[in-house]
Amino acid sequence: MRKPNPMLPTGLPTLDPHATAHLELVQAHISQKIANMPEGFMPFDQWMDLALYAPGLGYYAAESTKFGSTDATQILPAGDFTTAPELSPLFGQTLARQVAQILEQAESVQVLEFGAGSGALAAALIPALQALGINPDYQILDVSADLKARQQQRLQGLESSVTWLTRLPDSFSGCIIANEVLDAMPATLFRWDEAGQLTELGVKASSDNPPYAWDARTANSAMAQAVSQRMPPLPGYQSEINLRAEAWITEMGKWLQRGAALLIDYGFPQREYYHPQRAEGTLMCHFRHHAHGQPLIYAGLQDITTHVDFTAMADAALAGGLDVLGYTSQARFLMNAGLPELLTAASQDDGVSTTDKVSSMSAVQKLLSEAEMGELFKVLAIGRGITPPLMGFMRGDRRDRL
């Protein structure tokens, strides 16, 4: 019998039999993969990839409730976390104004959303664009068959506007949206040892519970060069570098012909990301609205994320031949794009109940507050053939901080 992991965070909800059975399947699958690795060492980005995306098993590839409900009657919300589109349709309605400006310049009606989650953003964005006189060709690319089914159910009545893709387009003109996508791309973990040598963190088999343990090896020259360009050696310092996300953005330069991508996520510019006081990195897990820092437990049952290095993403865009069109906080972006006006209109609508009005006010507070999502979340706009300024960055553009 495996002994319990002494590092298991306290206060996490217990697993029901179905979750326990799924966990065992995921652990067996990953353990077999580790056994096939040279020297039994699996780089963390590969482990994270399996835990999140292994077909039929990974967190985003298996059937589970991931996104929190906004039903105020629920004492404990469903899912593991709540995204901005789930908080209020005002988020998508505000975003529609910026999307419309991009589509006008791109001379296109195509919108491509990556990782559409529950479909909440599309459900708000499509009608808002139609109200602005745009009948969008809305495309969704999602790795999860389960989430695709949920999106199709939620978007009933809008099916004529939506197409689900199975691969990247060969060419695209229009607006790309990626809300909380970059943070879920598998990241590489590194650590400077006490001698100032860079090591790569990975996972090895263990007889404990969970059946994995941390391991480390000397970083290869390519990784050492990439990290050294971002920060000096700091003995004992641990953090992440997301080369997959950077490659994804650089690759976008090959197929985005004209238009812009709006990348919305939590993160920092590089000098803040690798600040000496952020010595344990940003790796975080979410399970039933509990946040903790132990990714090796509950594989396939919990979300695993890292914050976004927006400087690296902007550099990747430039490397792909794209322009950096704007960078600001979510609060400033939403204010610039007209959220106050939309909230005022909703509050004056006699057809909206008092309860719904109060709920909207509460949601907007979370979207804008520095203590909630307003400052931690940022919006980065990259593209080709678009003339700035974009409305979301008219005031408070922070490109000079990247």
C-alpha positions in Angstrom: 0.0 0.0 0.0 1.3 3.4 -0.9 1.8 5.7 2.1 -0.1 9.1 1.9 1.8 12.0 0.6 2.8 14.3 3.5 2.8 17.3 1.1 -0.9 16.9 0.3 -2.5 20.3 0.8 -5.0 20.5 3.6 -8.6 21.5 3.1 -9.1 20.0 -0.4 -12.4 18.3 -1.0 -12.3 14.5 -0.8 -12.6 12.5 -4.0 -15.7 10.5 -4.8 -15.4 7.0 -6.1 -15.7 8.1 -9.8 -12.9 10.7 -9.4 -10.7 8.2 -7.5 -11.1 5.6 -10.3 -10.3 8.2 -12.9 -7.3 9.3 -11.0 -5.9 5.8 -10.9 -6.3 5.4 -14.6 -4.4 8.7 -15.3 -1.7 7.8 -12.8 -1.2 4.4 -14.4 -1.0 6.0 -17.9 1.5 8.6 -16.8 3.6 6.0 -14.8 3.9 3.9 -17.9 5.0 6.9 -20.0 7.7 7.7 -17.3 8.9 4.1 -17.3 9.6 4.5 -21.1 11.6 7.7 -20.6 15.4 7.6 -20.7 16.7 7.2 -17.1 13.1 7.4 -16.0 13.1 11.3 -16.1 10.1 13.1 -17.6 10.5 16.8 -18.2 7.7 18.7 -16.4 6.2 20.2 -19.5 5.7 16.6 -20.8 4.1 15.6 -17.5 1.9 18.6 -17.5 0.9 17.9 -21.1 -0.2 14.4 -20.1 -2.0 15.5 -16.9 -4.0 18.1 -18.9 -4.4 16.7 -22.4 -3.9 13.0 -22.6 -6.7 11.8 -24.8 -9.7 10.7 -22.7 -7.8 11.1 -19.5 -6.3 14.5 -19.1 -8.0 17.3 -17.3 -9.1 19.1 -20.4 -9.7 16.0 -22.4 -12.0 14.0 -20.0 -15.5 14.6 -18.8 -15.6 16.9 -15.8 -17.1 20.1 -14.7 -14.2 22.7 -15.0 -15.9 26.0 -15.0 -17.7 27.6 -12.1 -21.4 28.4 -12.1 -22.5 32.0 -11.6 -25.7 30.9 -9.9 -25.7 33.0 -6.7 -28.0 30.5 -5.0 -25.1 28.0 -4.9 -23.2 28.0 -1.6 -20.2 26.2 -3.3 -19.9 26.9 -7.1 -19.5 24.0 -9.4 -16.2 23.3 -11.2 -12.7 24.2 -10.3 -12.4 27.9 -11.2 -14.4 30.8 -12.7 -13.4 32.7 -15.8 -14.4 36.3 -16.8 -17.0 35.2 -19.4 -18.7 33.0 -16.7 -18.9 36.0 -14.4 -21.0 38.2 -16.7 -22.1 38.4 -20.3 -21.0 42.1 -20.0 -17.4 40.8 -20.5 -18.2 39.4 -23.9 -20.4 42.3 -24.9 -17.6 44.7 -24.1 -15.0 42.6 -25.9 -17.3 42.7 -29.0 -16.7 46.4 -29.4 -13.0 45.8 -29.8 -13.5 42.8 -32.0 -15.8 44.8 -34.3 -13.0 47.4 -34.7 -10.5 44.8 -35.7 -12.9 43.1 -38.1 -13.6 46.4 -39.8 -9.9 47.0 -40.4 -9.3 43.4 -41.5 -12.3 43.6 -43.8 -13.5 40.3 -42.5 -16.2 38.8 -40.4 -14.1 35.8 -39.2 -13.6 35.3 -35.4 -11.5 32.4 -34.2 -11.7 31.5 -30.5 -9.1 29.1 -29.0 -10.1 27.1 -25.9 -13.7 28.3 -25.8 -14.4 26.5 -22.5 -18.1 26.3 -21.7 -19.0 28.5 -24.6 -19.9 31.4 -22.3 -17.8 34.0 -24.2 -19.2 33.0 -27.6 -22.7 33.0 -26.2 -22.3 36.7 -25.3 -20.0 37.8 -28.1 -22.0 36.6 -31.1 -25.3 38.3 -30.3 -23.3 41.5 -29.3 -21.6 41.5 -32.7 -24.9 40.9 -34.5 -26.3 43.9 -32.6 -23.4 46.0 -34.0 -24.4 44.9 -37.5 -21.8 42.1 -37.9 -22.9 38.5 -38.6 -19.7 36.8 -37.6 -18.2 33.6 -39.0 -17.4 32.3 -35.6 -14.9 29.5 -35.4 -13.8 27.5 -32.3 -10.7 25.4 -31.9 -10.7 23.3 -28.7 -8.8 20.2 -27.8 -11.6 18.8 -25.7 -14.3 16.7 -27.3 -16.3 17.0 -24.0 -16.1 20.8 -24.0 -17.0 20.9 -27.7 -20.2 19.0 -26.8 -21.0 21.5 -24.0 -20.3 24.4 -26.3 -22.7 23.0 -28.9 -25.4 22.6 -26.2 -24.9 26.2 -24.8 -24.8 27.8 -28.3 -28.1 26.2 -29.5 -29.8 28.8 -31.6 -26.5 30.3 -32.8 -25.3 27.2 -34.6 -25.6 28.9 -38.0 -22.8 31.3 -36.9 -20.4 28.7 -35.4 -18.0 26.3 -36.9 -15.8 23.9 -34.9 -12.3 23.4 -36.3 -10.1 20.4 -35.8 -6.8 22.0 -36.7 -5.2 25.4 -37.3 -6.3 27.3 -40.4 -3.8 27.5 -43.3 -4.6 31.2 -43.5 -6.9 33.6 -41.6 -8.0 37.2 -41.6 -10.1 38.6 -38.8 -9.9 38.5 -35.0 -8.4 35.8 -32.8 -9.4 35.4 -29.2 -7.5 33.4 -26.5 -9.0 34.0 -23.1 -7.0 32.0 -20.4 -5.3 29.8 -23.0 -1.6 30.7 -22.7 -1.6 29.9 -18.9 -2.6 26.3 -19.6 0.1 25.5 -22.1 2.6 23.1 -20.7 5.6 25.0 -19.2 9.2 24.0 -18.5 10.3 24.3 -14.9 13.9 25.4 -13.9 15.8 26.0 -10.8 19.2 27.6 -10.1 21.0 25.3 -7.6 23.0 26.6 -4.7 26.1 26.6 -6.9 24.4 28.8 -9.5 24.0 26.0 -12.1 20.7 25.9 -14.0 18.7 22.6 -13.6 15.6 21.5 -15.3 12.9 20.0 -13.1 11.0 16.9 -14.0 9.1 13.9 -12.6 10.3 10.4 -11.8 8.4 7.3 -10.5 7.9 6.9 -6.8 6.5 4.2 -4.5 4.6 6.9 -2.5 1.2 8.3 -3.2 1.0 10.0 -5.7 3.3 7.6 -7.6 5.6 10.4 -8.7 8.3 12.6 -7.2 10.3 15.6 -8.3 13.7 15.1 -10.0 16.2 17.4 -11.6 18.9 17.3 -14.2 21.4 19.8 -15.7 19.6 22.1 -18.2 20.7 21.7 -21.8 22.5 24.5 -23.6 19.3 25.7 -25.4 17.4 26.0 -22.2 20.3 27.6 -20.4 20.6 30.2 -23.1 16.8 31.0 -23.1 16.7 31.4 -19.3 19.9 33.4 -19.1 18.4 36.0 -21.6 15.6 36.6 -19.1 17.2 36.6 -15.7 20.6 36.4 -13.9 21.6 33.3 -11.9 19.9 33.4 -8.4 20.8 30.3 -6.3 17.7 28.6 -5.0 15.4 30.4 -7.4 12.7 28.4 -9.2 10.4 29.5 -12.0 9.1 28.6 -15.4 9.6 29.3 -19.1 6.9 28.6 -21.6 8.6 27.8 -24.8 5.4 26.1 -26.2 3.3 29.2 -25.8 6.0 31.3 -27.5 6.2 28.9 -30.4 2.4 28.9 -30.7 2.5 32.7 -31.1 5.4 32.8 -33.5 3.7 30.1 -35.6 0.6 32.4 -35.7 2.7 34.7 -37.9 2.6 32.1 -40.6 -1.2 31.9 -40.9 -2.5 35.2 -39.7 -2.8 37.2 -42.9 -4.6 40.3 -41.6 -6.2 41.0 -38.3 -5.3 40.8 -34.7 -5.2 38.4 -31.7 -6.5 39.4 -28.3 -4.6 37.4 -25.7 -6.2 37.7 -22.2 -4.6 36.1 -19.3 -3.0 36.6 -15.9 0.7 37.5 -15.8 3.4 40.1 -15.8 6.1 41.7 -17.9 9.4 39.9 -17.8 11.1 42.0 -15.1 8.2 41.4 -12.8 7.8 37.8 -13.7 11.4 37.0 -12.7 11.6 39.4 -9.8 14.0 38.1 -7.1 11.2 38.0 -4.5 9.1 35.6 -6.7 11.6 32.8 -5.9 9.1 29.9 -6.1 7.7 30.8 -9.6 4.0 31.0 -10.5 2.9 27.4 -10.9 -0.6 27.0 -9.5 -3.3 24.3 -9.4 -7.1 24.7 -9.1 -9.3 22.0 -7.7 -13.0 22.7 -6.7 -12.2 26.4 -6.2 -9.2 25.6 -4.0 -5.8 26.9 -5.2 -2.6 25.2 -4.2 0.9 24.5 -5.5 1.1 20.7 -5.7 0.8 19.7 -9.3 1.8 16.1 -8.8 -1.4 15.2 -7.0 -4.8 14.6 -8.6 -3.4 14.2 -12.1 -6.3 14.6 -14.6 -8.6 16.0 -12.0 -7.2 19.5 -11.4 -6.1 22.4 -13.5 -2.4 23.2 -13.7 -1.3 26.7 -14.7 1.5 29.2 -14.8 1.3 32.9 -15.2 2.2 34.5 -18.6 5.5 36.2 -19.3 3.9 38.9 -21.6 7.3 40.2 -22.6 8.2 36.8 -24.0 4.9 36.6 -25.8 5.4 40.0 -27.4 8.9 39.0 -28.5 7.5 35.8 -30.0 5.0 37.8 -31.9 7.8 40.1 -33.3 9.8 37.0 -34.2 6.8 35.7 -36.2 6.6 39.0 -38.2 3.6 40.3 -36.2 3.1 43.7 -34.7 2.5 44.4 -31.0 -0.6 46.6 -31.0 -1.3 47.1 -27.4 -0.8 45.9 -23.8 -2.7 46.9 -20.7 -4.6 45.6 -17.7 -7.9 44.0 -18.1 -9.6 46.8 -16.1 -8.2 49.5 -18.3 -9.0 47.5 -21.5 -12.7 47.0 -20.4 -13.0 50.6 -19.3 -11.6 51.8 -22.7 -13.9 49.5 -24.6 -17.1 50.8 -23.0 -18.0 48.5 -20.1 -19.3 51.5 -17.9 -21.7 52.4 -20.7 -23.0 48.9 -21.0 -23.4 48.5 -17.3 -25.3 51.8 -17.1 -27.6 50.6 -19.9 -28.2 47.3 -18.2 -29.0 49.0 -14.9 -31.6 51.2 -16.5 -33.3 48.3 -18.3 -36.7 47.8 -16.8 -36.8 44.3 -18.2 -33.9 43.2 -15.9 -34.7 42.2 -12.4 -33.1 43.9 -9.4 -31.4 40.6 -8.5 -29.8 40.4 -11.9 -28.7 44.1 -11.7 -27.0 43.5 -8.3 -25.4 40.4 -9.7 -24.0 42.4 -12.7 -22.6 45.1 -10.4 -20.9 42.4 -8.3 -19.4 40.7 -11.4 -18.2 44.0 -12.9 -16.5 44.8 -9.6 -14.6 41.5 -9.9 -13.6 42.2 -13.5 -12.3 45.7 -12.7 -11.0 45.6 -9.1 -7.2 45.6 -8.6 -7.8 43.2 -5.7 -9.7 40.7 -8.1 -9.1 40.3 -11.8 -8.7 43.9 -12.9 -4.9 44.2 -12.5 -3.6 40.6 -12.4 -5.2 39.9 -15.8 -3.7 41.7 -18.8 -4.6 42.0 -22.5 -2.0 41.8 -25.2 -3.0 42.6 -28.8 -0.8 41.4 -31.7 -1.5 41.3 -35.4 -0.7 42.3 -38.9 -2.2 44.9 -41.2 -4.0 46.7 -38.3 -3.4 50.4 -37.6 -3.4 51.3 -33.9 -4.6 52.7 -31.7 -7.2 50.0 -30.9 -10.0 51.3 -28.6 -9.1 48.9 -25.7 -5.7 50.5 -25.5 -6.5 54.2 -26.0 -5.6 55.1 -22.4 -3.1 53.2 -20.2 -1.2 51.3 -23.0 1.8 49.7 -21.3 3.8 48.5 -24.2 6.7 50.6 -22.9 6.8 48.2 -19.9 7.2 45.0 -21.9 
